[in-house]
């Protein structure tokens, strides 16, 4: 689904921007270096270049990307070149795409299912007021 024009910010072809961008949706047609923190979608268009950290619900890479992505869904399109660290719950890589680096499940997904705690092997001090193994 395409975002409405009032929610979409476009970094035009021929523009070069560095810094931090926050908002809803962003189409990068030019060059960007820095941090992108969006609540919706980031699209790195063919011919564009992004270097930095990106956090968004959906990240679509069709151009050149270098850095770190944290997204619920990451799509790397045909002809794209992506290098870095990628944290995503869902990943789609098209034929002809180039992806180099580390790919991991989202941290929030890993935190939702914590590892079971290992039983303690340390003795319980004798000054403990409550019996061991009984519910309170």
Secondary structure, DSSP 8 states (H G I E B T S, - for coil): ----TTTEEEE-TT-EEEEEEEESEEEE-SEEEEEEEESSEEEE-TT-EEEEEEEEEEEEESSEEEEEEEEEEEEE-TT-EEEEEEEEEEEEE-TT-EEEEEEE--HHHHHHS--------S---TT-SS-TT---
